[in-house]
Amino acid sequence: MSEGTHSYYDWQVSTLMLAYDAVDPIARDDDARLEEREKAVAVELHKMVHETLPEDYKRNPSRDFPPAVVILLTKATLRRASEIVGLV
């Protein structure tokens, strides 16, 4: 995973984690629940990305995403965060 891809993934995880924290806060010292939530968010992101990606990127995962695909993923992430906090 490239540094840029890793940073983008971290942003997606952070965005969804913060959305969940807004509606269901977890104490910062509750490591077990935090780890559980982060794992659930990773699974949710995996599913969301595969639902969002155009077919040719699913068939060839080594291809870099052009800006248009990154925009699709960003919109999907922000839409999901909005759903979590009840804005949509």
Sequence and secondary structure as in RCSB ss.txt:
>XXXX:A:sequence
MSEGTHSYYDWQVSTLMLAYDAVDPIARDDDARLEEREKAVAVELHKMVHETLPEDYKRNPSRDFPPAVVILLTK
ATLRRASEIVGLV
>XXXX:A:secstr
  HHHHHHHHHHHHHHHHHHHHHS   TT HHHHHHHHHHHHHHHHHHHHHHS HHHHH TTS   HHHHHHHHH
HHHHHHHHHHT  
